[in-house]
């Protein structure tokens, strides 16, 4: 059985919130290290969150909600089968 590592949630809200907070690199992409500092997680956890790999833990989703205002339910609820990633 092949395990999918593709995006499990719609990360657009997170990306918009991170951009609004200024957590971007010079090229406009999201700076996962800045996200890590803002939400208080390790850089690898933040990179996975920004890249949409897997789903964040409830604790990480709650930290994102506190830091960026993105509802934790938007991060822990998987997309329906066949939904665009």
N, CA, C and O of each residue as an XYZ file, in Angstrom:
340
protein
N       0.840     -1.182      0.000
C       0.000      0.000      0.000
C       0.882      1.240      0.000
O       1.742      1.393      0.867
N       0.674      2.109     -0.953
C       1.457      3.333     -1.059
C       0.865      4.409     -0.148
O      -0.339      4.666     -0.173
N       1.712      5.018      0.638
C       1.273      6.079      1.538
C       1.513      7.414      0.858
O       2.619      7.695      0.396
N       0.491      8.225      0.798
C       0.607      9.534      0.162
C       1.255     10.528      1.118
O       0.899     10.605      2.294
N       2.209     11.281      0.593
C       2.828     12.335      1.398
C       2.399     13.707      0.900
O       2.975     14.720      1.295
N       1.403     13.745      0.044
C       0.955     15.027     -0.492
C       0.136     15.773      0.553
O      -0.162     15.250      1.626
N      -0.208     16.971      0.222
C      -0.893     17.860      1.142
C      -2.182     17.238      1.671
O      -2.995     16.721      0.905
N      -2.355     17.294      2.967
C      -3.525     16.742      3.627
C      -4.568     17.822      3.945
O      -5.672     17.491      4.379
N      -4.251     19.071      3.743
C      -5.158     20.162      4.087
C      -4.890     21.330      3.148
O      -3.871     21.369      2.458
N      -5.812     22.269      3.133
C      -5.665     23.458      2.308
C      -4.799     24.454      3.069
O      -5.249     25.053      4.045
N      -3.584     24.627      2.633
C      -2.649     25.500      3.356
C      -2.709     26.949      2.903
O      -1.917     27.766      3.373
N      -3.618     27.289      2.013
C      -3.713     28.648      1.502
C      -3.939     29.666      2.620
O      -3.339     30.740      2.608
N      -4.793     29.340      3.579
C      -5.031     30.259      4.700
C      -3.750     30.519      5.485
O      -3.462     31.655      5.862
N      -2.990     29.467      5.726
C      -1.721     29.616      6.442
C      -0.764     30.498      5.650
O      -0.134     31.388      6.221
N      -0.648     30.269      4.363
C       0.266     31.058      3.537
C      -0.141     32.531      3.515
O       0.710     33.414      3.630
N      -1.433     32.796      3.367
C      -1.887     34.198      3.377
C      -1.595     34.871      4.706
O      -1.163     36.023      4.743
N      -1.833     34.147      5.806
C      -1.586     34.713      7.137
C      -0.092     34.944      7.368
O       0.296     35.969      7.930
N       0.740     34.006      6.942
C       2.190     34.171      7.112
C       2.699     35.345      6.287
O       3.552     36.104      6.747
N       2.183     35.501      5.075
C       2.580     36.661      4.244
C       2.148     37.965      4.905
O       2.909     38.933      4.936
N       0.944     37.988      5.424
C       0.441     39.203      6.077
C       1.279     39.555      7.306
O       1.427     40.730      7.641
N       1.824     38.543      7.975
C       2.656     38.771      9.153
C       4.103     39.082      8.784
O       4.913     39.399      9.656
N       4.430     38.992      7.495
C       5.780     39.291      7.047
C       6.749     38.122      7.123
O       7.963     38.311      7.047
N       6.215     36.915      7.273
C       7.064     35.733      7.395
C       7.400     35.159      6.019
O       7.059     34.020      5.702
N       8.071     35.970      5.218
C       8.436     35.579      3.864
C       9.922     35.805      3.621
O      10.587     36.551      4.339
N      10.418     35.138      2.588
C      11.791     35.359      2.138
C      11.780     36.498      1.126
O      10.714     36.995      0.761
N      12.938     36.906      0.681
C      13.024     37.995     -0.299
C      12.276     37.675     -1.589
O      11.753     38.576     -2.245
N      12.224     36.385     -1.956
C      11.541     36.006     -3.198
C      10.028     35.867     -3.031
O       9.332     35.517     -3.985
N       9.509     36.139     -1.824
C       8.073     36.105     -1.592
C       7.542     34.772     -1.092
O       6.367     34.668     -0.742
N       8.396     33.743     -1.052
C       7.947     32.462     -0.528
C       7.917     32.503      0.993
O       8.550     33.355      1.617
N       7.181     31.578      1.574
C       7.048     31.548      3.023
C       8.366     31.099      3.657
O       8.984     30.132      3.211
N       8.781     31.806      4.693
C      10.006     31.489      5.427
C       9.638     30.556      6.578
O       9.118     30.999      7.602
N       9.908     29.270      6.405
C       9.507     28.297      7.417
C      10.228     28.522      8.752
O       9.690     28.176      9.804
N      11.437     29.096      8.725
C      12.133     29.388      9.983
C      11.412     30.497     10.753
O      11.327     30.450     11.980
N      10.898     31.483     10.037
C      10.124     32.537     10.693
C       8.822     31.973     11.254
O       8.396     32.343     12.348
N       8.200     31.086     10.506
C       6.979     30.423     10.983
C       7.300     29.627     12.249
O       6.551     29.679     13.225
N       8.410     28.894     12.230
C       8.810     28.100     13.395
C       8.963     28.970     14.630
O       8.471     28.628     15.705
N       9.650     30.104     14.471
C       9.835     31.015     15.612
C       8.502     31.573     16.096
O       8.251     31.656     17.298
N       7.657     31.951     15.155
C       6.381     32.574     15.533
C       5.465     31.603     16.271
O       4.809     31.989     17.239
N       5.411     30.349     15.828
C       4.480     29.409     16.463
C       5.138     28.524     17.518
O       4.456     27.772     18.213
N       6.469     28.614     17.637
C       7.158     27.889     18.704
C       7.345     26.404     18.451
O       7.223     25.592     19.368
N       7.643     26.047     17.205
C       7.945     24.651     16.875
C       9.326     24.585     16.229
O       9.923     25.613     15.909
N       9.817     23.382     16.045
C      11.107     23.198     15.394
C      11.026     23.521     13.914
O       9.941     23.515     13.333
N      12.171     23.803     13.301
C      12.174     24.172     11.890
C      11.640     23.080     10.967
O      11.017     23.386      9.950
N      11.874     21.826     11.302
C      11.382     20.747     10.438
C       9.854     20.649     10.501
O       9.199     20.425      9.483
N       9.301     20.816     11.688
C       7.835     20.793     11.829
C       7.212     21.952     11.053
O       6.180     21.788     10.403
N       7.838     23.113     11.126
C       7.319     24.272     10.396
C       7.444     24.063      8.888
O       6.538     24.423      8.136
N       8.552     23.486      8.445
C       8.727     23.224      7.012
C       7.647     22.286      6.513
O       7.066     22.520      5.453
N       7.364     21.208      7.273
C       6.310     20.266      6.878
C       4.957     20.977      6.837
O       4.151     20.728      5.940
N       4.709     21.848      7.792
C       3.460     22.594      7.832
C       3.330     23.495      6.608
O       2.290     23.508      5.949
N       4.369     24.236      6.311
C       4.363     25.160      5.171
C       4.248     24.403      3.853
O       3.558     24.854      2.939
N       4.913     23.261      3.748
C       4.882     22.470      2.520
C       3.603     21.651      2.383
O       3.303     21.149      1.300
N       2.849     21.514      3.468
C       1.607     20.740      3.410
C       1.825     19.251      3.464
O       1.021     18.486      2.932
N       2.896     18.828      4.096
C       3.203     17.406      4.187
C       2.643     16.873      5.498
O       3.063     17.283      6.580
N       1.702     15.966      5.388
C       1.050     15.433      6.578
C       0.102     16.452      7.183
O      -0.134     17.519      6.616
N      -0.429     16.112      8.325
C      -1.287     17.033      9.056
C      -0.586     17.435     10.335
O       0.101     16.612     10.940
N      -0.737     18.674     10.765
C      -0.109     19.082     12.022
C      -0.818     18.455     13.212
O      -1.989     18.084     13.133
N      -0.093     18.344     14.304
C      -0.715     17.872     15.541
C      -1.712     18.924     16.014
O      -1.699     20.064     15.549
N      -2.554     18.534     16.921
C      -3.527     19.479     17.477
C      -2.810     20.638     18.167
O      -3.272     21.777     18.108
N      -1.686     20.352     18.820
C      -0.912     21.388     19.506
C      -0.356     22.397     18.509
O      -0.425     23.605     18.736
N       0.196     21.900     17.402
C       0.739     22.793     16.375
C      -0.370     23.592     15.724
O      -0.211     24.791     15.492
N      -1.485     22.956     15.425
C      -2.615     23.660     14.822
C      -3.124     24.761     15.753
O      -3.482     25.843     15.288
N      -3.159     24.499     17.057
C      -3.585     25.515     18.025
C      -2.590     26.671     18.069
O      -2.992     27.826     18.209
N      -1.290     26.369     17.951
C      -0.266     27.425     17.938
C      -0.415     28.296     16.700
O      -0.247     29.513     16.771
N      -0.729     27.680     15.567
C      -0.960     28.443     14.331
C      -2.167     29.353     14.512
O      -2.147     30.509     14.090
N      -3.213     28.834     15.136
C      -4.410     29.649     15.372
C      -4.090     30.844     16.262
O      -4.540     31.958     15.993
N      -3.316     30.620     17.319
C      -2.946     31.729     18.219
C      -2.073     32.754     17.503
O      -2.271     33.958     17.669
N      -1.117     32.294     16.717
C      -0.145     33.200     16.097
C      -0.690     33.911     14.869
O      -0.416     35.093     14.658
N      -1.460     33.197     14.060
C      -1.895     33.742     12.773
C      -3.398     33.940     12.640
O      -3.854     34.619     11.720
N      -4.169     33.356     13.548
C      -5.612     33.475     13.441
C      -6.239     32.490     12.458
O      -7.425     32.593     12.145
N      -5.451     31.540     11.973
C      -5.985     30.511     11.075
C      -6.654     29.450     11.943
O      -6.005     28.869     12.813
N      -7.936     29.189     11.722
C      -8.631     28.210     12.567
C      -7.945     26.846     12.532
O      -7.589     26.346     11.465
N      -7.764     26.253     13.708
C      -7.105     24.953     13.758
C      -7.879     23.901     12.977
O      -7.288     22.953     12.460
N      -9.179     24.058     12.890
C      -9.976     23.090     12.121
C      -9.623     23.119     10.642
O      -9.805     22.122      9.944
N      -9.126     24.238     10.161
C      -8.721     24.328      8.754
C      -7.448     23.531      8.490
O      -7.171     23.157      7.350
N      -6.677     23.273      9.542
C      -5.412     22.544      9.381
C      -5.520     21.063      9.710
O      -4.737     20.261      9.200
N      -6.461     20.690     10.539
C      -6.545     19.280     10.940
C      -7.604     18.510     10.175
O      -7.645     17.283     10.257
N      -8.459     19.194      9.435
C      -9.501     18.514      8.669
C      -8.931     18.190      7.281
O      -8.591     19.105      6.529
N      -8.823     16.908      6.935
C      -8.283     16.555      5.628
C      -9.224     16.950      4.492
O     -10.441     17.020      4.666
N      -8.637     17.202      3.341
C      -9.429     17.473      2.154
C     -10.165     16.215      1.739
O      -9.695     15.107      1.999
N     -11.309     16.368      1.099
C     -12.055     15.235      0.605
C     -11.274     14.552     -0.522
O     -10.494     15.199     -1.220
N     -11.484     13.259     -0.694
C     -10.830     12.535     -1.773
C     -11.133     13.202     -3.107
O     -12.272     13.565     -3.403
N     -10.090     13.351     -3.894
C     -10.259     13.937     -5.215
C     -10.238     15.451     -5.226
O     -10.308     16.059     -6.295
N     -10.142     16.080     -4.051
C     -10.096     17.540     -4.010
C      -8.721     18.003     -4.469
O      -7.724     17.330     -4.210
N      -8.657     19.130     -5.137
C      -7.353     19.620     -5.581
C      -6.468     19.964     -4.400
O      -6.942     20.492     -3.394
N      -5.190     19.668     -4.519
C      -4.266     19.925     -3.416
C      -3.651     21.280     -3.548
O      -2.842     21.675     -2.708
